[in-house]
Amino acid sequence: MERGIAWVTGKGVTVDSIIGGIVEGQLRRIYLDHAATTPTHPEVVKAMLPYFTDAFGNPSSIYSYGQEAKGAVEKARTRVAELIGARSEEIVFTSGGTEADNSALKGVAHANEHKGNHIITTSIEHHAVMEACKFLERRGFRITYLPVDKYGLVDPDDVKRVITDKTILISVMHASNEVGTIEALEGIGQIAREAGVYFHSDAVQAVGHIPVNVDKLKVDLLSISGHKFYGPKGVGALYTRKGTKLVSLMHGGEQEKRRRAGTENVPGIVGLGKAVELAGQEMGKEANRLADLRDRLIRGLMERIDHIRLNGHPEKRLPNNVNVSIDFVEGESMLLNLDLEGICGSTGSACSSASLEPSHVLLALGLSPEQAHGSLRFTLGRENTEADTERVLEVLPGIVAKLRAMSPLFKTRE
Ligand code: PLP
């Protein structure tokens, strides 16, 4: 039998059959990498399609085609705003989470440099925040990268301690894409507010999965990405609290009230709006179902594999995230062997999985480079069932035993 990605791109295989997790007559493919991306929900695809064809207008055009597209964009904006407790005029559509993060960091930095040049962030942020910070550092900004505890939690007191009169922005992610730890944003938001410092959160892994409310979290800016919750890729949003001063990254037309130039990605924005609507309806029930599957998978792995540890917080974690380190084996080797069984997981984050550098997040949690290299992340999603997690528990212990039998490190461990 043919193996690998080829099964699902073969003739006669539909999106629905893939989302169902079963490709008829062929080996079952189990997708457990929803933090990397999610399959676009069929309802989302359906909602988007007319905006490629019949309703193809440019929202800036004043005739009916344009106004129809504009109406769809505004409807999506209202939906996004409602999901996070914001006002629709505080939402700007972007090309995804990366652009939202870059716009927040560089936008606030450049608009407020007359007030100060200090930015506080953490050592576990996604590359979209990390690299934007490094860019700003090269341009004279001073960045403090706060440490985290062994679970990946930032201590709000640490934030308070490092604020100076030059601090203009604090950026702390809502939930870790790697280990799933959910940060105590409310406390940090309160500290930021008392100090008169803007507070941004990369909530790309949280929105659509857990309740997010910008007032409760006391954030001034918040990044969202469509493809992490069954929306399309290449579309996202930045929430910016009214009154927040930031400059635009993009210069050109007057779209998005001059906050983000460029003709709107209308089908993408409509898809994001639909994904938000579905998340609003399904999130609560789905989070409970996934948390139950997550906990069974974690328990099963701990029972069946020795020299294993859970990464991330045992309770304050995303309902769909399982991240473990397994000693004396390489994450990449486990992934390849799992792929042969039709199981897709990840080691480190998707963006860095092509690199052999150990994950900066796992190192920040205090893991050794060897432990970080032996990490596996499974992120569950709406099409997964108990049969999928059972299958992982059935095959992974054998893969680990096989790899350890070949590992000189395992043989000489005592
Ligand atoms: N921030 C986090 C926490 C992420 O997990 C990701 C994607 O992996 C991004 C930002 C980037 O989002 P996008 O892929 O939409 O650019």
Residues whose N, C-alpha, C, O or C-beta is under 5 A from the ligand:
A	BS01	PLP	A35 A36 G96 G97 T98 H126 A128 A175 N177 D202 V204 Q205 S225
